Amino acid sequence: MKHILTLLASRHPIINDQKMYAVIRTVLVALCINVAWTTNAQDLLPETQVKTLDGKQVLINDMVEEGQLTVISFWATWCKPCKKELDAITELYEDWQEDYNMKLIAISVDNARAVAKVRPMVAEKQWPFEVLLDTNQDLMRALHFQSVPHTVLLNQQGEIVYTHSGYLPGDEDTLEEELQALMP
């Protein structure tokens, strides 16, 4: 923030005034607090259409069942960490379904040229969860993230309660802790 104010001061002489500097600093701090608060607020999924592997358009909200935890994992065929994450979750998935009454939806963000690789990869990996397509990355943009892998956890009311970007081995354990914390 100090660098921003320094930059502003160098371009706008009025900010050299100490009172104006204090006002701008206060506004920037308030803005940062507001952004942090809204980022942690429980939001619902945006009403965005995605496609099934058969090309059928569906609203992502219709894929979420009330009373059930839902993990949405955004991935791409070219993304090695994405595939490692989904492989790791596959090993735990049956137990998670039983223990936490949850389901996972894997959403590929591959573009129109690469989407033909999705179905063969899913078959090869034998992933047991539902796979959808966000080829135009509409849902990705609506959720305000830019890279994969990206994981979103919805509680039993369909509210976003946890998000995580990236993947390192062991992140699935953190996700399981988040699932456990939502159990009654």
Short mmCIF file of the C-alpha atoms (twelve columns), coordinates in Angstrom:
data_MODEL
# 
_entry.id   MODEL 
# 
loop_
_atom_site.group_PDB 
_atom_site.id 
_atom_site.type_symbol 
_atom_site.label_atom_id 
_atom_site.label_alt_id 
_atom_site.label_comp_id 
_atom_site.label_asym_id 
_atom_site.label_seq_id 
_atom_site.Cartn_x 
_atom_site.Cartn_y 
_atom_site.Cartn_z 
_atom_site.pdbx_PDB_model_num 
ATOM 1   C CA . MET A 1   0.000   0.000   0.000   1 
ATOM 2   C CA . LYS A 2   2.867   2.330   0.817   1 
ATOM 3   C CA . HIS A 3   4.197   1.849   -2.720  1 
ATOM 4   C CA . ILE A 4   0.815   2.744   -4.177  1 
ATOM 5   C CA . LEU A 5   0.657   5.933   -2.141  1 
ATOM 6   C CA . THR A 6   4.230   6.811   -3.104  1 
ATOM 7   C CA . LEU A 7   3.358   6.274   -6.750  1 
ATOM 8   C CA . LEU A 8   0.231   8.384   -6.415  1 
ATOM 9   C CA . ALA A 9   2.159   11.131  -4.653  1 
ATOM 10  C CA . SER A 10  4.737   11.259  -7.400  1 
ATOM 11  C CA . ARG A 11  2.052   11.793  -10.015 1 
ATOM 12  C CA . HIS A 12  -0.435  13.913  -8.071  1 
ATOM 13  C CA . PRO A 13  1.034   16.751  -5.977  1 
ATOM 14  C CA . ILE A 14  -2.173  17.128  -3.948  1 
ATOM 15  C CA . ILE A 15  -1.414  13.807  -2.238  1 
ATOM 16  C CA . ASN A 16  1.782   15.294  -0.795  1 
ATOM 17  C CA . ASP A 17  -0.502  17.052  1.673   1 
ATOM 18  C CA . GLN A 18  -0.457  14.984  4.919   1 
ATOM 19  C CA . LYS A 19  -4.219  15.233  5.486   1 
ATOM 20  C CA . MET A 20  -4.996  14.024  1.963   1 
ATOM 21  C CA . TYR A 21  -2.406  11.254  2.373   1 
ATOM 22  C CA . ALA A 22  -4.143  10.105  5.583   1 
ATOM 23  C CA . VAL A 23  -7.582  10.144  3.916   1 
ATOM 24  C CA . ILE A 24  -6.382  8.090   0.955   1 
ATOM 25  C CA . ARG A 25  -4.579  5.643   3.265   1 
ATOM 26  C CA . THR A 26  -7.765  5.199   5.324   1 
ATOM 27  C CA . VAL A 27  -9.855  4.632   2.198   1 
ATOM 28  C CA . LEU A 28  -7.385  2.043   0.881   1 
ATOM 29  C CA . VAL A 29  -7.341  0.192   4.217   1 
ATOM 30  C CA . ALA A 30  -11.147 0.179   4.302   1 
ATOM 31  C CA . LEU A 31  -11.234 -1.098  0.740   1 
ATOM 32  C CA . CYS A 32  -8.805  -3.923  1.593   1 
ATOM 33  C CA . ILE A 33  -10.884 -4.902  4.633   1 
ATOM 34  C CA . ASN A 34  -14.052 -4.888  2.518   1 
ATOM 35  C CA . VAL A 35  -12.452 -7.101  -0.141  1 
ATOM 36  C CA . ALA A 36  -11.204 -9.532  2.527   1 
ATOM 37  C CA . TRP A 37  -14.640 -9.672  4.167   1 
ATOM 38  C CA . THR A 38  -16.556 -10.260 0.948   1 
ATOM 39  C CA . THR A 39  -14.068 -12.940 -0.116  1 
ATOM 40  C CA . ASN A 40  -14.901 -14.889 3.051   1 
ATOM 41  C CA . ALA A 41  -18.653 -14.364 2.812   1 
ATOM 42  C CA . GLN A 42  -20.732 -17.422 2.025   1 
ATOM 43  C CA . ASP A 43  -21.765 -17.023 -1.574  1 
ATOM 44  C CA . LEU A 44  -23.937 -19.181 -3.764  1 
ATOM 45  C CA . LEU A 45  -22.832 -20.534 -7.105  1 
ATOM 46  C CA . PRO A 46  -23.634 -18.186 -9.958  1 
ATOM 47  C CA . GLU A 47  -26.375 -19.383 -12.282 1 
ATOM 48  C CA . THR A 48  -24.105 -20.431 -15.107 1 
ATOM 49  C CA . GLN A 49  -24.505 -23.060 -17.777 1 
ATOM 50  C CA . VAL A 50  -21.959 -25.811 -18.325 1 
ATOM 51  C CA . LYS A 51  -22.106 -28.868 -20.563 1 
ATOM 52  C CA . THR A 52  -22.178 -32.580 -19.922 1 
ATOM 53  C CA . LEU A 53  -19.743 -34.800 -21.800 1 
ATOM 54  C CA . ASP A 54  -22.630 -35.490 -24.190 1 
ATOM 55  C CA . GLY A 55  -22.913 -31.780 -24.994 1 
ATOM 56  C CA . LYS A 56  -26.138 -31.141 -23.077 1 
ATOM 57  C CA . GLN A 57  -26.381 -27.687 -21.445 1 
ATOM 58  C CA . VAL A 58  -27.104 -27.744 -17.691 1 
ATOM 59  C CA . LEU A 59  -27.180 -25.112 -14.975 1 
ATOM 60  C CA . ILE A 60  -24.432 -25.803 -12.462 1 
ATOM 61  C CA . ASN A 61  -26.912 -25.035 -9.666  1 
ATOM 62  C CA . ASP A 62  -29.106 -27.918 -10.819 1 
ATOM 63  C CA . MET A 63  -26.183 -30.300 -10.249 1 
ATOM 64  C CA . VAL A 64  -25.990 -29.408 -6.552  1 
ATOM 65  C CA . GLU A 65  -28.356 -31.302 -4.251  1 
ATOM 66  C CA . GLU A 66  -29.594 -29.639 -1.088  1 
ATOM 67  C CA . GLY A 67  -28.538 -31.545 2.019   1 
ATOM 68  C CA . GLN A 68  -25.402 -32.900 0.352   1 
ATOM 69  C CA . LEU A 69  -21.843 -31.556 0.444   1 
ATOM 70  C CA . THR A 70  -20.488 -30.818 -3.024  1 
ATOM 71  C CA . VAL A 71  -16.884 -30.448 -4.114  1 
ATOM 72  C CA . ILE A 72  -16.312 -28.824 -7.489  1 
ATOM 73  C CA . SER A 73  -12.858 -29.349 -8.914  1 
ATOM 74  C CA . PHE A 74  -11.847 -27.276 -11.919 1 
ATOM 75  C CA . TRP A 75  -9.201  -28.923 -14.077 1 
ATOM 76  C CA . ALA A 76  -7.791  -29.233 -17.602 1 
ATOM 77  C CA . THR A 77  -6.292  -32.094 -19.616 1 
ATOM 78  C CA . TRP A 78  -2.967  -30.237 -19.968 1 
ATOM 79  C CA . CYS A 79  -2.701  -29.563 -16.195 1 
ATOM 80  C CA . LYS A 80  -0.530  -32.157 -14.404 1 
ATOM 81  C CA . PRO A 81  -1.367  -30.943 -10.868 1 
ATOM 82  C CA . CYS A 82  -5.080  -31.133 -11.765 1 
ATOM 83  C CA . LYS A 83  -4.790  -34.769 -12.786 1 
ATOM 84  C CA . LYS A 84  -2.731  -35.607 -9.687  1 
ATOM 85  C CA . GLU A 85  -5.352  -34.000 -7.465  1 
ATOM 86  C CA . LEU A 86  -8.235  -35.854 -9.098  1 
ATOM 87  C CA . ASP A 87  -6.286  -39.134 -8.963  1 
ATOM 88  C CA . ALA A 88  -5.632  -38.607 -5.236  1 
ATOM 89  C CA . ILE A 89  -9.298  -37.821 -4.581  1 
ATOM 90  C CA . THR A 90  -10.350 -40.890 -6.598  1 
ATOM 91  C CA . GLU A 91  -8.599  -43.088 -4.039  1 
ATOM 92  C CA . LEU A 92  -10.607 -41.469 -1.222  1 
ATOM 93  C CA . TYR A 93  -13.848 -40.780 -3.051  1 
ATOM 94  C CA . GLU A 94  -15.859 -43.877 -2.123  1 
ATOM 95  C CA . ASP A 95  -15.102 -43.393 1.576   1 
ATOM 96  C CA . TRP A 96  -15.855 -39.680 1.359   1 
ATOM 97  C CA . GLN A 97  -19.233 -40.350 -0.226  1 
ATOM 98  C CA . GLU A 98  -20.112 -42.712 2.591   1 
ATOM 99  C CA . ASP A 99  -18.604 -40.720 5.469   1 
ATOM 100 C CA . TYR A 100 -19.627 -37.208 4.412   1 
ATOM 101 C CA . ASN A 101 -22.637 -37.593 2.115   1 
ATOM 102 C CA . MET A 102 -20.800 -35.718 -0.597  1 
ATOM 103 C CA . LYS A 103 -20.260 -35.736 -4.310  1 
ATOM 104 C CA . LEU A 104 -17.562 -34.350 -6.523  1 
ATOM 105 C CA . ILE A 105 -18.111 -32.623 -9.830  1 
ATOM 106 C CA . ALA A 106 -14.979 -32.254 -11.961 1 
ATOM 107 C CA . ILE A 107 -15.305 -29.385 -14.419 1 
ATOM 108 C CA . SER A 108 -12.888 -29.235 -17.328 1 
ATOM 109 C CA . VAL A 109 -11.966 -25.762 -18.503 1 
ATOM 110 C CA . ASP A 110 -10.343 -27.067 -21.687 1 
ATOM 111 C CA . ASN A 111 -11.112 -24.839 -24.668 1 
ATOM 112 C CA . ALA A 112 -13.074 -25.961 -27.719 1 
ATOM 113 C CA . ARG A 113 -9.962  -27.295 -29.488 1 
ATOM 114 C CA . ALA A 114 -8.821  -29.410 -26.521 1 
ATOM 115 C CA . VAL A 115 -12.223 -30.578 -25.251 1 
ATOM 116 C CA . ALA A 116 -12.066 -33.713 -27.442 1 
ATOM 117 C CA . LYS A 117 -9.334  -35.009 -25.093 1 
ATOM 118 C CA . VAL A 118 -11.552 -34.878 -22.004 1 
ATOM 119 C CA . ARG A 119 -13.744 -37.961 -22.505 1 
ATOM 120 C CA . PRO A 120 -10.808 -40.301 -23.369 1 
ATOM 121 C CA . MET A 121 -8.844  -39.043 -20.368 1 
ATOM 122 C CA . VAL A 122 -11.781 -39.562 -18.006 1 
ATOM 123 C CA . ALA A 123 -12.219 -43.100 -19.361 1 
ATOM 124 C CA . GLU A 124 -8.511  -43.841 -19.051 1 
ATOM 125 C CA . LYS A 125 -8.326  -42.508 -15.486 1 
ATOM 126 C CA . GLN A 126 -11.613 -44.228 -14.538 1 
ATOM 127 C CA . TRP A 127 -12.635 -41.254 -12.449 1 
ATOM 128 C CA . PRO A 128 -15.852 -42.186 -10.615 1 
ATOM 129 C CA . PHE A 129 -17.316 -38.706 -10.380 1 
ATOM 130 C CA . GLU A 130 -19.366 -36.572 -12.717 1 
ATOM 131 C CA . VAL A 131 -17.382 -34.585 -15.284 1 
ATOM 132 C CA . LEU A 132 -18.721 -31.418 -16.883 1 
ATOM 133 C CA . LEU A 133 -17.312 -28.917 -19.373 1 
ATOM 134 C CA . ASP A 134 -16.819 -25.167 -19.066 1 
ATOM 135 C CA . THR A 135 -15.208 -24.673 -22.486 1 
ATOM 136 C CA . ASN A 136 -15.873 -20.918 -22.615 1 
ATOM 137 C CA . GLN A 137 -14.758 -20.608 -18.978 1 
ATOM 138 C CA . ASP A 138 -17.964 -18.766 -18.091 1 
ATOM 139 C CA . LEU A 139 -18.248 -20.382 -14.653 1 
ATOM 140 C CA . MET A 140 -14.548 -19.895 -14.052 1 
ATOM 141 C CA . ARG A 141 -14.904 -16.157 -14.726 1 
ATOM 142 C CA . ALA A 142 -18.087 -15.910 -12.663 1 
ATOM 143 C CA . LEU A 143 -16.236 -17.398 -9.685  1 
ATOM 144 C CA . HIS A 144 -13.333 -14.959 -10.199 1 
ATOM 145 C CA . PHE A 145 -10.362 -17.281 -10.477 1 
ATOM 146 C CA . GLN A 146 -7.855  -17.593 -13.264 1 
ATOM 147 C CA . SER A 147 -5.912  -20.819 -12.938 1 
ATOM 148 C CA . VAL A 148 -6.433  -24.511 -12.355 1 
ATOM 149 C CA . PRO A 149 -6.578  -26.624 -10.351 1 
ATOM 150 C CA . HIS A 150 -9.168  -24.776 -8.326  1 
ATOM 151 C CA . THR A 151 -11.413 -26.433 -5.755  1 
ATOM 152 C CA . VAL A 152 -14.717 -25.135 -4.382  1 
ATOM 153 C CA . LEU A 153 -16.571 -26.725 -1.450  1 
ATOM 154 C CA . LEU A 154 -20.299 -26.157 -0.987  1 
ATOM 155 C CA . ASN A 155 -22.065 -26.874 2.285   1 
ATOM 156 C CA . GLN A 156 -25.405 -28.670 2.584   1 
ATOM 157 C CA . GLN A 157 -27.237 -25.418 1.733   1 
ATOM 158 C CA . GLY A 158 -25.221 -24.913 -1.467  1 
ATOM 159 C CA . GLU A 159 -23.141 -22.052 -0.065  1 
ATOM 160 C CA . ILE A 160 -19.471 -21.728 -0.984  1 
ATOM 161 C CA . VAL A 161 -17.602 -22.296 2.266   1 
ATOM 162 C CA . TYR A 162 -14.076 -23.111 1.073   1 
ATOM 163 C CA . THR A 163 -11.940 -22.538 -2.000  1 
ATOM 164 C CA . HIS A 164 -8.393  -23.567 -2.810  1 
ATOM 165 C CA . SER A 165 -6.132  -22.933 -5.775  1 
ATOM 166 C CA . GLY A 166 -3.270  -25.178 -6.809  1 
ATOM 167 C CA . TYR A 167 -2.397  -28.677 -5.719  1 
ATOM 168 C CA . LEU A 168 0.340   -30.209 -3.628  1 
ATOM 169 C CA . PRO A 169 0.222   -33.786 -2.327  1 
ATOM 170 C CA . GLY A 170 -1.685  -33.676 0.936   1 
ATOM 171 C CA . ASP A 171 -4.141  -30.968 -0.136  1 
ATOM 172 C CA . GLU A 172 -6.771  -33.717 -0.288  1 
ATOM 173 C CA . ASP A 173 -6.256  -34.194 3.469   1 
ATOM 174 C CA . THR A 174 -6.993  -30.510 4.050   1 
ATOM 175 C CA . LEU A 175 -10.111 -30.863 1.908   1 
ATOM 176 C CA . GLU A 176 -11.185 -33.843 4.001   1 
ATOM 177 C CA . GLU A 177 -10.739 -31.752 7.156   1 
ATOM 178 C CA . GLU A 178 -13.043 -29.142 5.620   1 
ATOM 179 C CA . LEU A 179 -15.594 -31.868 4.850   1 
ATOM 180 C CA . GLN A 180 -15.378 -33.186 8.417   1 
ATOM 181 C CA . ALA A 181 -15.923 -29.712 9.835   1 
ATOM 182 C CA . LEU A 182 -19.248 -29.464 7.971   1 
ATOM 183 C CA . MET A 183 -20.656 -32.669 9.429   1 
ATOM 184 C CA . PRO A 184 -23.356 -32.292 12.101  1 
# 
